[in-house]
């Protein structure tokens, strides 16, 4: 099985174990590595996600695969005392780092931390206003199942935002980016986090993730309406949005 990038896909039976290993391993250094690897640009991608989220006072928001909680922190301010943000992640090491960081920022009252698998979300039907999944979907084994689960728990009128690496729109950018991710990233991972393997996984998982139009079609298939996407940084990243009516 290959993808549009021509790489072999990881056998799905190995995938969940590999993902768990990677995120247990990178949790402690996750934030600093994010800043280094993206040269801080991930903050802009996240800001754009928040701007497109429509989150407001009183909303119930799920920051799925929320990790160290960058989006949760902002949503916590936006939903106020009458709202709630749930930081959901499958990995307890990531959740622990996230909870500690947000508590140190003084954010406590309206945030819950719940260990969960995106493929089987532990919420009733029609119970969440907004779901975000930032740099998380590519790590999920059964993405279609996860998208259906997200659709199920959204309230009618609710929306899903998927922020994820995607396919660069220009060939020259694509080549440069390949070099960066397959050579520079693992080296950086080795130097800063003493862990080149995890950053090799990162580069591979990015290559294997569905491109912009494939992901759009998957969201439509899961039931989402008015699905669109916006490329950022030349398509290195795309923000997909879909609604439930
Ligand atoms: N959203 C955060 C951000 O943008 O900085 C963290 C992204 S981090 C690259 C990916 C996260 O997805 C990890 O914390 C990982 O544990 C989580 N994850 C992987 N597979 C998952 C699954 N099946 N269900 C929920 N979370 C998952």
Boltz pocket constraint, residues with backbone or C-beta under 6 A from the ligand:
constraints:
  - pocket:
      binder: B
      contacts: [[A, 19], [A, 23], [A, 64], [A, 65], [A, 66], [A, 67], [A, 68], [A, 69], [A, 70], [A, 88], [A, 89], [A, 90], [A, 91], [A, 94], [A, 116], [A, 117], [A, 118], [A, 119], [A, 133], [A, 134], [A, 135], [A, 136], [A, 139], [A, 140], [A, 141]]
      max_distance: 6.0
